[in-house]
Amino acid sequence: MTELLPNISNKLDHVLAGLPMLLPELVLTATFLTGIGAGLFADRYWRHASFAVTTVGIVLAGVCSAWQLALPAVDNLLFGMATMDAFGRYARLLTAAVCLLFILFAKANPGFNAHRKKTSDLYSILLAVHIGLNLMGVATNWLMVFVAIEMVSIGSYLMVGYLAKEARQTEAAMKYVLFGSVCSAVMLYGLSFMYGFTGDLNFTSAAHIQGLEGTAPLLVATALLFVFTGIGFKLSFVPFHFWTPDVYQGASTPVTAFLSTAPKIAGVALLARIRYAWPADSDAFQYLHTLILVSAIVTMLLGNLAALRQTNVKRMMAYSSIGHTGFLMMAVLAYSSGEFAILLFYLAVYALMNMGVFMLADYIEARTGAVDVDEYRGLGKVLPTAFVSFVILLISLTGLPPTAGFVAKLLVFSAVFNNWQLTGNAGMLLLLIVGALTTVISLFYYFKVPLHAFLRQPEQERETLPAHPIVVGLALLMAAAVLLLGIFPGWLMA
C-alpha cells in the first residue's frame, strides 16, 4: 500500500496539471449540470432560462478555446490520451461556432417551439455531444476515440428522435440507432485487434507503431477497416452512408444541419490526426492512405450522382453532404502535418455553407410549406432575400467564384496537385480528376433551386405564413461571410 501512494499522488498531480488544458470541456460540463437545473426549475419562471445558460456556456467554451490558441502544445495530456495542439484547438473553436448556430436555429424553429418537450432537454443533449466532439478532435488514444464517438453518437440518436411524431421520423431515428450500434460494435472489435497487435492504445506511441509493423499486413488492414467503421459512420462516407438520406429527411431541420457539419469537423480532425501520427513509410500509413483515397473517390461519385435524382431538398442536401465528405477526405490527403490551414479553412467554409442552406430551407418551408425543389416554382419573387442568399450559398457549395467555396476548393486542388507532382502517386491524380468531375456534376442539382425559384412560374398562388426572422437573418450573414471570404480569404487563413 505504501508503494502505491506515491504513484497515486503522481497520477493525481498529472491529472490536475492537465485540467487547465481542458478548460472548455470543464465549462461545458458545468453548463450541462446548470442547464439541467435551469430546465427543471428556472424555465417555469422565465422560459428562456435554459437557452440563456446554454448559450453563455458555449460562448465561454469558445472563448476559452480561442484563448488557448496562444499557449504551447501539450502532447502528453491525461497520460497520453489527448494532445492539445493548435489544430485541435481550432477544431474545438469551429465546433463551438456550429453548436452556437444550432441552438439559435433550434430556438427559432417552429417545430421545437410548438412541441410539448420544448428545447431545454435538447440543449443538455447538445452540451454532452459538444464535449464528445471536442474530445474527438484532440484524442490520441483509441479508448478516448471510442468514448468520444459514443458520446456523440448517443446524443445524436436522441436529437434525431427528439421530435418524432410521424412514422417517417420514428423510422429515421430507429435506422440511425441500429446502424450506429452495429458500427460501434464493429469498431470496438477492431480496437481489440489493434490492442492485441500492439499492447498499446496510444496510436501516436512508438510501441503502437512498432507493433503494427510487426503484424501480418492482412491482419492490420482488416483491423483498420473495422476501426474506421465507427469513424465512417460519423463522417457518412461510402459504404457507411446508408443512414444519411433517411435520417436527414426524417429529422428536424436544425438537427439535420447540425449532423451535417459538427460531427464532420471532429471526424475529419480525428482522421487527419491518425493519418499523420504514423510514419509515411510504414505499412499502416499506406493502408490508411489507400483506404481514405478509395473511399474519397467512391464517396464523391456516389454522393453527387445520387443527388441528381433527388427532388426533396433535405434529401438532395443529404447526398450533397455525402459528396462533400469525399471532398473533405481529399482535403485530409492534401493536408501536411503541421500545415493545417487549408483543411481548417475548408471545414470553416463548409460549416458556414451547409448551416446556411439548411436554415434557408427551413425558413422557406415555414413560410410556404415547400419541401421539394418543384414546389419552389416562382418563390424567388415571393421571398427574394431568402432565395438570393440561398443561391449564393449553393454557388459556394459548387465551388464557383467569387465565393469562399471556390477558394477552399482551389486550395485543396492545388495541394493535391502539388502532392502528385512531388510523389508521382497516380491515386492523387485520379482524386484530382474525380474531384473536378463531381464539381461539374454538382452544378446540375444545385442549380435546380434558382431554376425553379426564378425562371419557372408557380402553378398556383402560394400563401405565405410568418416565420422567425432570426433564421433568415443568420443565413444572410452567412451568405455575406461566404462572399467576403471569397474575396478576402486571408481574413480567415491567417
C-alpha positions as CSV (number, residue, x, y, z in Angstrom):
1,M,0.0,0.0,0.0
2,T,2.8,2.4,0.9
3,E,4.4,1.8,-2.5
4,L,1.1,2.7,-4.3
5,L,0.6,6.0,-2.5
6,P,3.5,7.9,-4.3
7,N,2.2,6.6,-7.7
8,I,-1.4,7.7,-6.9
9,S,-0.1,11.1,-5.8
10,N,2.0,11.5,-9.0
11,K,-1.0,10.5,-11.2
12,L,-3.3,13.0,-9.4
13,D,-0.7,15.7,-9.9
14,H,-0.5,14.8,-13.6
15,V,-4.3,15.0,-14.0
16,L,-4.5,18.3,-12.1
17,A,-1.7,19.8,-14.2
18,G,-3.6,18.9,-17.4
19,L,-7.0,20.3,-16.2
20,P,-6.3,23.9,-17.5
21,M,-5.9,22.5,-21.0
22,L,-9.4,21.0,-20.6
23,L,-11.0,24.3,-19.5
24,P,-13.5,24.4,-22.4
25,E,-14.7,20.9,-21.6
26,L,-14.9,21.8,-17.9
27,V,-17.0,24.8,-18.8
28,L,-19.3,22.7,-20.9
29,T,-19.7,20.1,-18.1
30,A,-20.6,22.9,-15.6
31,T,-23.1,24.3,-18.1
32,F,-24.6,20.8,-18.7
33,L,-25.3,20.5,-15.0
34,T,-26.6,24.1,-14.7
35,G,-28.7,23.7,-17.8
36,I,-30.5,20.6,-16.3
37,G,-31.3,22.6,-13.2
38,A,-32.5,25.6,-15.3
39,G,-34.7,23.3,-17.4
40,L,-36.3,21.8,-14.2
41,F,-36.8,24.9,-12.2
42,A,-35.9,28.3,-13.8
43,D,-37.8,27.7,-17.0
44,R,-41.1,27.8,-15.0
45,Y,-40.4,31.4,-14.3
46,W,-38.5,32.5,-17.4
47,R,-38.9,30.2,-20.4
48,H,-35.6,31.3,-21.9
49,A,-33.5,30.3,-18.9
50,S,-32.1,27.1,-20.2
51,F,-31.4,28.7,-23.6
52,A,-29.6,31.6,-22.0
53,V,-27.5,29.2,-19.8
54,T,-26.6,27.0,-22.8
55,T,-25.7,30.0,-25.0
56,V,-23.4,31.5,-22.3
57,G,-21.8,28.2,-21.7
58,I,-21.0,27.5,-25.4
59,V,-19.7,31.1,-25.9
60,L,-17.5,30.8,-22.8
61,A,-16.1,27.4,-24.1
62,G,-15.4,29.0,-27.4
63,V,-13.6,31.9,-25.7
64,C,-11.5,29.5,-23.7
65,S,-10.6,27.6,-26.8
66,A,-9.6,30.9,-28.5
67,W,-7.6,32.0,-25.5
68,Q,-5.7,28.7,-25.5
69,L,-4.5,29.2,-29.1
70,A,-1.6,31.2,-27.9
71,L,-0.5,28.5,-25.4
72,P,2.2,25.9,-26.3
73,A,1.1,22.5,-27.3
74,V,0.8,19.7,-24.7
75,D,1.5,16.2,-26.0
76,N,1.0,14.0,-23.0
77,L,-2.3,15.2,-21.7
78,L,-4.2,12.7,-19.5
79,F,-1.4,10.1,-19.7
80,G,-1.1,10.3,-23.4
81,M,-4.9,10.1,-24.2
82,A,-5.0,13.5,-25.8
83,T,-2.8,16.1,-27.5
84,M,-3.7,19.7,-27.1
85,D,-2.1,21.4,-30.1
86,A,-3.2,24.3,-32.3
87,F,-5.0,22.0,-34.8
88,G,-7.2,20.5,-32.0
89,R,-7.9,24.0,-30.5
90,Y,-9.0,25.4,-33.9
91,A,-11.3,22.3,-34.4
92,R,-12.8,22.9,-30.9
93,L,-13.4,26.6,-31.8
94,L,-15.2,25.6,-35.1
95,T,-17.3,23.1,-33.2
96,A,-18.3,25.8,-30.7
97,A,-19.4,28.1,-33.5
98,V,-21.6,25.3,-35.1
99,C,-23.1,24.5,-31.7
100,L,-24.0,28.1,-31.2
101,L,-25.6,28.4,-34.6
102,F,-27.6,25.2,-33.8
103,I,-29.2,26.5,-30.6
104,L,-30.1,29.8,-32.3
105,F,-31.6,27.7,-35.2
106,A,-33.5,25.4,-32.8
107,K,-34.8,28.3,-30.8
108,A,-36.3,29.8,-33.9
109,N,-37.7,26.5,-35.3
110,P,-41.5,26.3,-35.1
111,G,-41.4,22.6,-34.6
112,F,-39.4,22.8,-31.4
113,N,-41.3,25.8,-30.1
114,A,-44.7,24.1,-30.6
115,H,-43.6,20.7,-29.3
116,R,-44.6,19.7,-25.8
117,K,-40.9,18.7,-24.9
118,K,-39.7,22.3,-25.7
119,T,-36.0,22.6,-26.0
120,S,-34.4,22.5,-22.5
121,D,-33.6,18.8,-22.7
122,L,-32.3,19.3,-26.3
123,Y,-29.8,21.8,-25.0
124,S,-28.5,19.4,-22.4
125,I,-28.0,16.7,-25.0
126,L,-26.2,19.2,-27.2
127,L,-23.7,20.1,-24.5
128,A,-22.9,16.4,-23.9
129,V,-22.4,16.0,-27.7
130,H,-20.2,19.1,-27.7
131,I,-17.9,17.6,-25.1
132,G,-17.6,14.4,-27.2
133,L,-16.9,16.4,-30.4
134,N,-14.1,18.3,-28.6
135,L,-12.5,15.1,-27.3
136,M,-12.7,13.6,-30.8
137,G,-10.6,16.5,-32.2
138,V,-7.8,16.1,-29.6
139,A,-7.8,12.3,-28.9
140,T,-4.6,10.3,-29.4
141,N,-5.8,7.1,-27.7
142,W,-8.1,4.5,-29.2
143,L,-10.1,4.3,-25.9
144,M,-10.6,8.0,-25.8
145,V,-11.6,7.9,-29.5
146,F,-14.2,5.3,-28.8
147,V,-15.7,7.0,-25.8
148,A,-15.8,10.4,-27.7
149,I,-17.6,8.8,-30.7
150,E,-20.1,7.1,-28.4
151,M,-20.8,10.3,-26.6
152,V,-21.5,12.0,-29.9
153,S,-23.5,9.0,-31.3
154,I,-25.8,8.5,-28.3
155,G,-26.6,12.2,-28.2
156,S,-27.2,12.3,-31.9
157,Y,-29.7,9.4,-31.6
158,L,-31.6,11.4,-29.0
159,M,-31.5,14.5,-31.1
160,V,-32.8,12.8,-34.3
161,G,-35.7,11.2,-32.4
162,Y,-36.5,14.3,-30.2
163,L,-39.5,15.5,-32.3
164,A,-40.5,12.1,-33.7
165,K,-44.3,12.3,-34.2
166,E,-44.7,10.7,-37.7
167,A,-43.8,7.2,-38.8
168,R,-41.1,8.6,-41.1
169,Q,-39.4,10.4,-38.3
170,T,-39.6,7.4,-36.0
171,E,-38.2,5.1,-38.7
172,A,-35.3,7.5,-39.3
173,A,-34.4,7.6,-35.6
174,M,-34.6,3.8,-35.4
175,K,-32.5,3.3,-38.5
176,Y,-29.9,5.7,-37.1
177,V,-29.7,3.9,-33.8
178,L,-29.5,0.4,-35.3
179,F,-26.9,1.3,-37.9
180,G,-24.9,3.2,-35.4
181,S,-24.9,0.4,-32.8
182,V,-23.6,-2.1,-35.4
183,C,-20.9,0.3,-36.5
184,S,-19.8,0.9,-32.8
185,A,-19.7,-2.9,-32.2
186,V,-17.6,-3.5,-35.3
187,M,-15.2,-0.6,-34.3
188,L,-14.8,-2.0,-30.8
189,Y,-14.0,-5.4,-32.3
190,G,-11.3,-3.7,-34.5
191,L,-9.9,-1.9,-31.4
192,S,-9.5,-5.2,-29.6
193,F,-7.4,-6.4,-32.6
194,M,-5.3,-3.2,-32.5
195,Y,-4.6,-3.6,-28.8
196,G,-3.8,-7.3,-29.3
197,F,-1.3,-6.5,-32.1
198,T,0.5,-3.7,-30.2
199,G,-0.3,-3.9,-26.5
200,D,-0.8,-0.2,-26.5
201,L,-3.8,2.0,-27.2
202,N,-2.0,5.3,-27.9
203,F,-1.9,5.4,-31.7
204,T,0.9,8.0,-31.6
205,S,3.3,6.0,-29.5
206,A,6.4,4.2,-30.8
207,A,5.2,0.9,-29.3
208,H,1.9,1.1,-31.1
209,I,3.6,1.8,-34.5
210,Q,6.2,-0.9,-34.0
211,G,3.5,-3.4,-33.1
212,L,1.6,-2.7,-36.3
213,E,4.8,-3.0,-38.3
214,G,5.5,-6.4,-36.8
215,T,2.0,-7.8,-37.6
216,A,0.9,-9.5,-40.7
217,P,-0.3,-6.9,-43.3
218,L,-3.6,-8.6,-43.9
219,L,-4.5,-8.5,-40.2
220,V,-3.5,-4.8,-39.9
221,A,-5.6,-3.9,-42.9
222,T,-8.6,-5.9,-41.5
223,A,-8.3,-4.2,-38.1
224,L,-8.0,-0.7,-39.7
225,L,-11.1,-1.4,-41.7
226,F,-13.1,-2.4,-38.6
227,V,-11.8,0.6,-36.6
228,F,-12.8,3.0,-39.4
229,T,-16.3,1.7,-39.5
230,G,-17.0,3.9,-36.5
231,I,-15.3,6.9,-37.9
232,G,-17.0,6.3,-41.3
233,F,-20.4,6.2,-39.5
234,K,-19.8,9.7,-38.1
235,L,-18.5,11.1,-41.4
236,S,-21.0,9.1,-43.5
237,F,-18.6,8.2,-46.3
238,V,-19.3,5.2,-48.5
239,P,-20.0,2.4,-47.6
240,F,-21.2,3.7,-44.2
241,H,-23.6,6.3,-45.6
242,F,-26.8,4.3,-45.9
243,W,-28.4,6.0,-42.9
244,T,-27.8,9.6,-44.1
245,P,-30.6,10.3,-46.6
246,D,-33.4,8.9,-44.5
247,V,-32.1,10.4,-41.2
248,Y,-31.5,13.8,-42.8
249,Q,-35.0,13.9,-44.3
250,G,-36.7,12.5,-41.2
251,A,-35.0,14.6,-38.5
252,S,-36.0,18.2,-37.8
253,T,-34.1,20.6,-40.0
254,P,-31.9,22.1,-37.2
255,V,-30.8,18.6,-36.2
256,T,-30.1,17.8,-39.8
257,A,-28.0,20.9,-40.2
258,F,-26.0,20.0,-37.1
259,L,-25.4,16.4,-38.1
260,S,-24.2,17.5,-41.5
261,T,-21.5,19.8,-40.0
262,A,-20.3,19.4,-36.4
263,P,-19.5,15.6,-36.5
264,K,-17.7,16.1,-39.8
265,I,-15.5,18.7,-38.3
266,A,-14.5,16.5,-35.4
267,G,-14.3,13.3,-37.6
268,V,-12.0,14.9,-40.2
269,A,-9.8,16.3,-37.4
270,L,-9.5,12.8,-35.9
271,L,-8.9,11.2,-39.3
272,A,-6.1,13.7,-40.1
273,R,-4.5,13.2,-36.6
274,I,-4.4,9.4,-37.0
275,R,-3.1,9.6,-40.6
276,Y,-0.2,11.9,-39.7
277,A,0.7,10.1,-36.4
278,W,2.2,7.2,-38.4
279,P,5.4,7.4,-40.4
280,A,4.8,7.8,-44.1
281,D,7.0,4.7,-44.9
282,S,5.0,2.4,-42.6
283,D,2.6,-0.2,-43.9
284,A,-0.2,1.1,-41.6
285,F,0.2,4.6,-43.1
286,Q,0.0,3.2,-46.6
287,Y,-3.1,1.1,-45.8
288,L,-4.8,4.1,-44.3
289,H,-3.8,6.3,-47.2
290,T,-5.3,3.8,-49.6
291,L,-8.5,3.4,-47.6
292,I,-9.0,7.2,-47.5
293,L,-8.2,7.6,-51.2
294,V,-10.6,4.9,-52.4
295,S,-13.3,6.0,-50.0
296,A,-13.0,9.6,-51.1
297,I,-13.3,8.8,-54.8
298,V,-16.3,6.5,-54.4
299,T,-18.0,8.9,-51.9
300,M,-17.6,11.9,-54.2
301,L,-19.0,9.9,-57.2
302,L,-21.9,8.2,-55.4
303,G,-23.0,11.3,-53.4
304,N,-23.1,13.6,-56.3
305,L,-24.6,11.2,-58.8
306,A,-27.3,10.2,-56.3
307,A,-28.1,13.8,-55.6
308,L,-29.0,14.3,-59.2
309,R,-32.1,12.2,-58.8
310,Q,-33.5,13.8,-55.7
311,T,-36.5,16.2,-55.6
312,N,-36.8,16.6,-51.8
313,V,-34.4,19.5,-50.8
314,K,-33.2,17.9,-47.5
315,R,-32.6,14.6,-49.2
316,M,-30.7,16.3,-52.0
317,M,-28.6,18.1,-49.4
318,A,-28.0,14.7,-47.7
319,Y,-26.4,13.3,-50.8
320,S,-24.6,16.6,-51.3
321,S,-23.2,16.2,-47.8
322,I,-22.0,12.7,-48.6
323,G,-20.3,14.1,-51.7
324,H,-18.7,16.8,-49.7
325,T,-17.5,14.2,-47.2
326,G,-15.4,12.7,-50.0
327,F,-14.0,16.2,-50.7
328,L,-13.2,16.6,-47.0
329,M,-11.3,13.3,-47.2
330,M,-9.5,14.7,-50.2
331,A,-8.5,17.7,-48.1
332,V,-7.2,15.3,-45.4
333,L,-4.9,13.7,-48.0
334,A,-3.8,17.2,-49.2
335,Y,-3.1,18.3,-45.6
336,S,0.5,18.1,-44.5
337,S,1.5,17.5,-40.8
338,G,1.9,20.9,-39.2
339,E,0.3,22.8,-42.1
340,F,-3.4,22.6,-41.3
341,A,-4.6,26.0,-42.6
342,I,-6.1,24.6,-45.9
343,L,-8.0,21.8,-44.1
344,L,-9.4,24.2,-41.4
345,F,-10.3,26.8,-43.9
346,Y,-12.3,24.2,-45.9
347,L,-14.0,23.0,-42.7
348,A,-14.9,26.5,-41.6
349,V,-16.3,27.4,-45.1
350,Y,-18.2,24.1,-45.3
351,A,-19.8,24.7,-41.9
352,L,-21.0,28.2,-43.0
353,M,-22.4,27.0,-46.3
354,N,-24.2,23.9,-45.0
355,M,-25.7,25.6,-41.9
356,G,-26.9,28.5,-44.1
357,V,-28.5,26.3,-46.7
358,F,-30.4,24.3,-44.1
359,M,-31.5,27.4,-42.3
360,L,-32.9,28.8,-45.5
361,A,-34.6,25.5,-46.4
362,D,-36.3,25.5,-43.0
363,Y,-37.3,29.2,-43.3
364,I,-38.8,28.6,-46.8
365,E,-40.7,25.5,-45.5
366,A,-42.1,27.5,-42.5
367,R,-43.2,30.4,-44.8
368,T,-44.6,28.4,-47.7
369,G,-44.7,24.7,-46.8
370,A,-42.4,23.9,-49.8
371,V,-40.1,20.9,-49.2
372,D,-39.5,19.7,-52.8
373,V,-37.5,21.6,-55.4
374,D,-40.5,21.5,-57.7
375,E,-42.5,23.4,-55.1
376,Y,-40.0,26.3,-55.3
377,R,-41.6,27.4,-58.6
378,G,-41.9,31.2,-58.6
379,L,-41.0,31.6,-54.9
380,G,-37.9,33.7,-55.8
381,K,-40.3,36.6,-56.4
382,V,-42.2,36.0,-53.2
383,L,-39.1,35.6,-50.9
384,P,-36.3,37.3,-52.9
385,T,-33.9,37.9,-50.0
386,A,-34.1,34.3,-48.8
387,F,-33.6,32.9,-52.3
388,V,-30.8,35.2,-53.3
389,S,-28.9,34.2,-50.2
390,F,-29.8,30.5,-51.0
391,V,-28.3,30.8,-54.4
392,I,-25.1,32.5,-53.1
393,L,-24.6,29.6,-50.7
394,L,-25.3,27.0,-53.4
395,I,-22.8,28.7,-55.7
396,S,-20.3,28.5,-52.9
397,L,-21.1,24.8,-52.3
398,T,-20.5,24.2,-56.1
399,G,-17.2,26.0,-55.9
400,L,-17.7,28.9,-58.2
401,P,-16.1,32.4,-57.8
402,P,-16.3,34.8,-56.1
403,T,-17.2,32.7,-53.1
404,A,-15.3,31.2,-50.3
405,G,-16.2,27.7,-51.6
406,F,-14.2,28.5,-54.7
407,V,-11.2,29.5,-52.7
408,A,-11.5,26.4,-50.5
409,K,-11.7,24.0,-53.4
410,L,-8.9,25.8,-55.3
411,L,-6.6,25.4,-52.3
412,V,-7.4,21.7,-51.9
413,F,-7.0,21.1,-55.7
414,S,-3.7,22.9,-55.6
415,A,-2.4,21.0,-52.6
416,V,-3.4,17.6,-54.2
417,F,-1.8,18.6,-57.5
418,N,1.5,19.6,-55.7
419,N,1.3,16.2,-53.8
420,W,1.0,14.4,-57.2
421,Q,3.9,16.3,-58.7
422,L,6.1,15.5,-55.7
423,T,5.2,11.9,-55.3
424,G,4.0,10.8,-58.7
425,N,1.2,8.9,-57.0
426,A,-1.4,8.0,-59.7
427,G,-4.1,7.9,-57.0
428,M,-3.7,11.6,-56.2
429,L,-4.1,12.4,-59.9
430,L,-7.3,10.2,-60.1
431,L,-8.6,12.0,-57.0
432,L,-8.0,15.3,-58.7
433,I,-9.9,14.3,-61.8
434,V,-12.8,12.9,-59.8
435,G,-13.0,16.0,-57.7
436,A,-13.2,18.2,-60.7
437,L,-15.7,15.9,-62.4
438,T,-18.0,15.8,-59.4
439,T,-17.8,19.6,-59.0
440,V,-19.3,19.9,-62.5
441,I,-21.9,17.3,-61.7
442,S,-23.0,19.2,-58.6
443,L,-23.9,22.2,-60.8
444,F,-26.8,20.2,-62.3
445,Y,-28.6,19.6,-59.0
446,Y,-27.7,22.8,-57.1
447,F,-29.0,25.0,-59.9
448,K,-32.4,23.3,-59.8
449,V,-33.2,25.7,-56.9
450,P,-32.7,29.0,-58.8
451,L,-34.1,27.5,-62.0
452,H,-37.4,26.8,-60.3
453,A,-37.4,29.8,-58.0
454,F,-36.7,32.5,-60.5
455,L,-37.3,31.1,-64.0
456,R,-40.4,28.9,-63.5
457,Q,-43.9,30.2,-63.0
458,P,-45.9,28.8,-60.0
459,E,-48.8,26.5,-60.8
460,Q,-50.9,28.4,-58.2
461,E,-50.5,31.4,-55.9
462,R,-48.9,30.2,-52.7
463,E,-49.9,31.6,-49.3
464,T,-47.0,32.7,-47.1
465,L,-47.0,32.4,-43.3
466,P,-45.0,34.3,-40.8
467,A,-41.7,32.8,-39.6
468,H,-39.0,33.7,-37.1
469,P,-36.7,36.4,-38.7
470,I,-33.6,35.2,-36.8
471,V,-33.1,32.3,-39.2
472,V,-33.1,34.3,-42.4
473,G,-31.0,36.9,-40.6
474,L,-28.3,34.4,-39.7
475,A,-28.4,32.9,-43.2
476,L,-28.0,36.4,-44.7
477,L,-24.9,36.9,-42.5
478,M,-23.5,33.5,-43.7
479,A,-24.1,34.4,-47.3
480,A,-22.3,37.7,-46.8
481,A,-19.5,35.9,-45.0
482,V,-19.1,33.4,-47.8
483,L,-18.8,36.3,-50.4
484,L,-16.4,38.3,-48.2
485,L,-14.2,35.3,-47.5
486,G,-14.2,34.5,-51.2
487,I,-12.7,38.0,-51.9
488,F,-10.6,38.3,-48.8
489,P,-9.7,34.7,-47.8
490,G,-6.7,35.9,-45.8
491,W,-9.0,37.1,-43.1
492,L,-9.7,33.5,-42.1
493,M,-6.5,31.8,-43.4
494,A,-4.4,34.0,-41.1
